[in-house]
């Protein structure tokens, strides 16, 4: 049975048009005028809202009161996904911060099982650490850190389903190991790194294709040492995740970054913690208490500990704080992360043949409705 979404401002081809979107099963089958809508047995009036490709979040530590590290299970993943779907997320990577390799193995198995069970929106896993720099550890537990060895490589390439994203500090391994990871189909990003510009450029040549939360927990851009930030902005083909909550990155730094590199290489990420979708904003990370102060997650020392950000707010902030137009901001939350993960032929666009993963924003740019594989929440 076909469903037509009508009377919406549809983002297609990089611009908004008042057209209908026809869905059959899990796929978009037509985008056009009344002739397409007339084929549908069901019509859904979007009331003039903005219909966007469903948001994809590559860095989701938690939500709905749960942290992935605390209980890496199908149930935890489903709860986190449901919490973020309320904010327009139709695809996500449950993210495990630095932990023991046994916990990494549990997390990979949980994601495999979640995909097999059909948990909506699960695209794979993001393993953030434990191959990180102690100098740029952020809230990560440095006692968990290690170098990337053969046993680790075997584990990181063991997922049966979905995409695997690994964030590492290039100085904890070699270009050869990075190359082997990438050759095995793993997406490799640099993050929590104190590497020099030269070391980062070498890693980019070896197989690193992205940067995890640009500006945060990485060597900064300076006049004689461009650092990781300089490498990220100078290398035009790599993707950069950005947390736009008004605290992680100053809006002026974002505007400078957006002028330095083409917009289709930036991705909005939330780095979300269990507080997203909850009234109670307190939680723990590996036994340490975390509180949300003025909308920002911090530990007892005031160190940023992920975020209380949802993706609809990230899109709204991108428009309001940096001056991006909605089409560009929406692409950073959908089209660009789809390309980063190698899913650009299936997700991230509203076009015939693509999966019907869609997000509707209202006039205030708040999430109103979502569809995953043609099914509305």
Secondary structure, 3 states (H helix, E strand, C coil): CEEEEEEEEEEECCEEEEEEEEEECCEEEEEECHHHHCCCCEEEECCCCEEEECEEEEEECEECCEECCCCCCHHHHHHHHHHHHCCCEEEEEEEEECCCHHHHHHHHHHHHHHHHHCCCCEEEEEEECCCCCHHHCCCCCHHHCCCCCHHHHHHHCCCCCCEEEEEECHHHCCHHHHHHHHHCCCEEEECCECCCHHHHHHHHHHCEEEECCCCCCECCCCCCCCHHHHHHHHCCCCEEEECCCCCCCCHHHHHHHHHHCCHHHEEECCCECCCCCCCCCCEEECCEEEEEECCEEECCCCCECCECCCHHHHHHHHHHHHCCCHHHHHHHCCHHHHHHCCCCCCCCCCCCCCECCEEEECCCCCEEEEEECCEEC
